[in-house]
Amino acid sequence: MILIDSLTAIKTRRSIHQFKSEEIDTAILQEIFTYGSYAPTHYMKEPWNIKLYQHDGKKRFVDAIIASYQRIGMLNTADDTKTVKMIESMRRFLMNIPHHALIYFEKETDDVRYEEEYAAVCAFIQNTQLAAWEYGVGMLWTITPYMHDNGFATDIGLDADSVKIAAVMQIGYPEKIPSHKERTPIMEKMEIISE
């Protein structure tokens, strides 16, 4: 592992869309998620939970995604040649990603507490991405339609009434790192009020 300073990691980290086939040692992933857990958390509740899908465990996850896309109308349910090829292409693409981490948290009934928990989970995800970058590991933070499908939650063993799926992280060693994209100068986003 080559250590870089945190400011460099913030500026150089990229969302990775293409991964090498090589899997990451589970101990390294545990270390990465441990660093993620140092995110700010209201009342030290540490609301984040992770379902890590890898090896043969990805099959159930990918099957649940495809079933969800069919259920919500994003994929055809017919068994014509075109649909079968599309589903197999999607299955191959998702199975070739070395690891999928589904991040979820217990829902709060109080709106303010719910937002606090969601914010803490998002901070956990960003910390995790930055820690991963230190290890040469790439991630893609995804928010996808199946995350909002109660049937998908059921298929992977979660109760949609009591938990919120915050994100699915696609994880692996980068095959290709996207180029740097300039950010909007912060003064275009910041209003300074002095009196």
C-alpha positions as CSV (number, residue, x, y, z in Angstrom):
1,M,0.0,0.0,0.0
2,I,1.3,3.4,-0.9
3,L,0.2,6.1,1.5
4,I,-0.9,9.4,0.2
5,D,-2.0,12.4,2.3
6,S,-5.8,12.9,2.8
7,L,-6.0,16.1,0.7
8,T,-4.3,14.3,-2.3
9,A,-6.7,11.4,-1.9
10,I,-9.7,13.8,-1.9
11,K,-8.5,15.4,-5.2
12,T,-7.3,12.3,-7.0
13,R,-10.0,9.8,-6.1
14,R,-12.2,8.8,-9.1
15,S,-15.4,6.9,-9.6
16,I,-14.4,3.6,-11.3
17,H,-16.5,2.1,-14.0
18,Q,-14.1,-0.6,-15.2
19,F,-12.6,-3.1,-12.9
20,K,-9.9,-5.8,-13.2
21,S,-11.1,-9.4,-12.6
22,E,-8.8,-9.8,-9.6
23,E,-10.6,-10.0,-6.2
24,I,-9.6,-8.0,-3.2
25,D,-8.6,-9.8,-0.1
26,T,-11.4,-9.7,2.4
27,A,-9.0,-8.5,5.2
28,I,-8.2,-5.5,3.0
29,L,-11.9,-4.8,2.5
30,Q,-12.4,-5.0,6.3
31,E,-9.7,-2.5,6.8
32,I,-11.2,-0.1,4.2
33,F,-14.6,-0.3,5.8
34,T,-13.1,0.1,9.3
35,Y,-11.6,3.4,8.1
36,G,-15.0,4.3,6.7
37,S,-16.5,3.8,10.2
38,Y,-14.6,6.8,11.5
39,A,-17.2,9.0,9.8
40,P,-19.1,11.5,12.0
41,T,-22.1,9.9,13.5
42,H,-24.8,11.5,15.7
43,Y,-24.9,10.1,19.2
44,M,-22.3,7.6,18.1
45,K,-25.0,5.4,16.6
46,E,-22.9,4.2,13.7
47,P,-26.0,3.5,11.6
48,W,-24.3,1.9,8.6
49,N,-24.6,-1.8,7.8
50,I,-23.0,-3.6,4.9
51,K,-23.9,-6.7,2.9
52,L,-20.8,-7.6,0.9
53,Y,-21.4,-9.8,-2.1
54,Q,-18.4,-11.6,-3.6
55,H,-17.5,-15.0,-5.1
56,D,-20.6,-17.1,-5.6
57,G,-22.6,-14.8,-3.2
58,K,-22.9,-12.4,-6.1
59,K,-25.4,-14.7,-8.0
60,R,-28.2,-14.2,-5.5
61,F,-27.6,-10.4,-5.6
62,V,-27.5,-10.2,-9.4
63,D,-30.6,-12.4,-9.7
64,A,-32.5,-10.0,-7.3
65,I,-31.4,-7.0,-9.4
66,I,-32.7,-8.6,-12.6
67,A,-35.9,-9.7,-11.0
68,S,-36.4,-6.1,-9.7
69,Y,-35.7,-4.5,-13.1
70,Q,-38.3,-6.9,-14.6
71,R,-40.8,-6.2,-11.8
72,I,-40.5,-2.4,-12.2
73,G,-40.6,-2.5,-16.0
74,M,-37.0,-1.6,-16.8
75,L,-36.4,-5.0,-18.3
76,N,-38.8,-7.0,-20.5
77,T,-40.2,-10.2,-19.0
78,A,-40.6,-12.0,-22.3
79,D,-38.3,-14.8,-23.3
80,D,-37.5,-13.6,-26.8
81,T,-34.0,-13.7,-28.1
82,K,-33.3,-10.0,-27.7
83,T,-34.5,-9.9,-24.1
84,V,-32.6,-13.1,-23.1
85,K,-29.4,-11.6,-24.6
86,M,-29.9,-8.3,-22.8
87,I,-30.4,-10.1,-19.5
88,E,-27.4,-12.3,-20.0
89,S,-25.3,-9.3,-20.9
90,M,-26.4,-7.5,-17.7
91,R,-25.8,-10.6,-15.6
92,R,-22.3,-11.0,-17.1
93,F,-21.4,-7.3,-16.5
94,L,-22.6,-7.4,-12.8
95,M,-21.0,-10.8,-12.1
96,N,-17.6,-9.6,-13.5
97,I,-17.5,-6.8,-10.9
98,P,-15.4,-8.4,-8.1
99,H,-17.4,-7.1,-5.1
100,H,-20.7,-5.4,-4.5
101,A,-21.3,-3.7,-1.1
102,L,-24.9,-2.8,-0.3
103,I,-25.0,-0.1,2.4
104,Y,-28.2,0.2,4.5
105,F,-29.4,1.6,7.8
106,E,-32.4,1.2,10.1
107,K,-35.1,3.8,9.4
108,E,-35.9,6.4,12.1
109,T,-39.5,7.5,12.4
110,D,-38.4,11.0,13.4
111,D,-37.6,13.1,10.3
112,V,-34.6,14.9,11.9
113,R,-33.1,11.7,13.2
114,Y,-33.7,10.0,9.8
115,E,-31.7,12.8,8.1
116,E,-29.0,12.6,10.7
117,E,-28.6,8.8,10.1
118,Y,-28.6,9.2,6.3
119,A,-26.0,12.0,6.5
120,A,-23.8,9.8,8.7
121,V,-24.1,6.9,6.3
122,C,-23.1,9.1,3.3
123,A,-20.1,10.3,5.3
124,F,-19.2,6.6,5.9
125,I,-19.5,5.9,2.2
126,Q,-17.2,8.8,1.3
127,N,-14.6,7.9,4.0
128,T,-14.7,4.3,2.6
129,Q,-14.1,5.5,-0.9
130,L,-11.1,7.6,0.2
131,A,-9.7,4.8,2.3
132,A,-10.1,2.4,-0.7
133,W,-8.2,4.8,-2.9
134,E,-5.2,4.6,-0.5
135,Y,-5.2,0.9,-1.1
136,G,-5.4,1.2,-4.8
137,V,-9.0,0.0,-4.8
138,G,-11.6,1.7,-6.9
139,M,-15.3,2.1,-6.1
140,L,-18.4,3.3,-7.8
141,W,-21.1,4.7,-5.5
142,T,-24.4,3.8,-7.2
143,I,-28.0,4.9,-6.5
144,T,-30.2,2.6,-8.7
145,P,-34.0,2.1,-9.2
146,Y,-33.9,-1.4,-7.6
147,M,-32.9,0.1,-4.3
148,H,-36.4,1.6,-4.1
149,D,-38.2,-1.7,-4.9
150,N,-39.5,-3.4,-1.8
151,G,-39.4,-6.8,-3.6
152,F,-35.7,-6.4,-4.1
153,A,-35.2,-5.7,-0.4
154,T,-37.2,-8.9,0.4
155,D,-35.2,-10.9,-2.1
156,I,-31.9,-10.1,-0.4
157,G,-33.3,-10.6,3.1
158,L,-34.1,-7.1,4.2
159,D,-37.4,-5.6,5.5
160,A,-38.1,-2.5,3.4
161,D,-40.4,-1.1,6.1
162,S,-37.6,-1.0,8.6
163,V,-34.4,-0.3,6.6
164,K,-33.3,2.1,3.9
165,I,-30.8,1.0,1.3
166,A,-28.5,4.0,0.9
167,A,-26.2,2.8,-1.8
168,V,-24.6,0.0,-3.6
169,M,-20.8,0.2,-4.0
170,Q,-19.2,-1.6,-7.0
171,I,-15.6,-2.4,-5.9
172,G,-12.5,-3.7,-7.5
173,Y,-9.0,-2.8,-8.7
174,P,-9.3,-0.2,-11.4
175,E,-8.9,-1.3,-15.0
176,K,-9.0,2.3,-16.1
177,I,-9.0,5.5,-14.1
178,P,-11.0,8.4,-15.6
179,S,-9.3,11.7,-16.2
180,H,-9.4,14.6,-13.9
181,K,-12.4,16.9,-14.2
182,E,-12.2,20.5,-13.0
183,R,-14.6,21.6,-10.3
184,T,-16.5,24.8,-10.3
185,P,-14.6,27.5,-8.3
186,I,-15.9,27.4,-4.8
187,M,-16.6,31.2,-4.8
188,E,-19.3,30.6,-7.3
189,K,-21.0,28.3,-4.8
190,M,-20.3,30.3,-1.6
191,E,-22.0,33.3,-0.2
192,I,-20.0,35.1,2.5
193,I,-22.1,37.0,5.0
194,S,-20.0,39.2,7.3
195,E,-22.6,41.3,9.0
